[in-house]
Amino acid sequence: MADKKILVSARKLTKTFKVKNGTVKAVGGVDLDIYKGETLALVGESGCGKSTLGRLLLRLIEPTSGEVIFDGKNITAMKTREMRQVRREMQIVFQDPYSSIDPRFSVKRIIGEPLRAYKVFSSRKEQENYIRELVEKVGIHQEDLDRYPHQFSGGQRQRIGIARALALKPQLIVCDEPVSALDVSIQAQTLNLLHDLQEEFKLTYLFISHDLAVVRYISDRVCVMFLGKICEIGNTEDIFKNPKHPYTYFLLSSTPKPDPTKRKEDREILSGEAPSPVNPPSGCRFHTRCPYAKEICSREEPEPRMIEGRLVACHFPMNEAEA
């Protein structure tokens, strides 16, 4: 990916939340690049900071420290007026296709809101013609433009959300678990739609998910997170075939196999309790559950380094024989 243009960069990005018993460092000093035109999947357990990182990259929430560079501009340093112009270049598709759209608005108004906000068209007719073309691209019929969200299925509502995200022709779309609330058959249709739209509109995706089968199907690269830290980043097939970080290995191993007779083959389950995000372990955050951990792992946080073409943050990365 060295010859590709970097669209989004996070540098030492940190987000801390105050909670009753202390503070939670949801994102702990993340460095990340997303290349123009790719689909980067962000995976990890629930609560590892995936969605928080996605919102930080869009500046929907403010970082505690660090910076985000979007298309060569430091958006964390921008004032409200400057940021408003950048926002049309970055959009989000949410997990819940019902709560993320206003139930009182018709489809036409839902998709038209961003167009009106940015005064894209000078006449109502031009805007309506554009909306009609857009809904056809996402698989919604033009005659349904005056209907309301409760009159659609979950898959159709998610298509409306995708159309709204596409309305301003952004460069980046953060897809935050966009298919997890849908039936399996509808998931496949939605994933194929996202793939087709990416090619047509030259989109870049950050695809947040915990479904590893979905991630393997749609992504070019995978970024694995654990407790606010990045463990490993690499090409999708490299990650799935030969994980280098122990956490990546156990995450992949925990995925159930479709064949019931093979579900116990080559499957290893981690023992012990997951560390608390309020009081994370010193050194490597995974060391309390890692069977390969040594004394240095509890003392020193590992720096990410290149190993066989991917970044791995581990003192003792797994070799091919272990993986």
Disulfide bonds with the S-S distance in Angstrom:
none
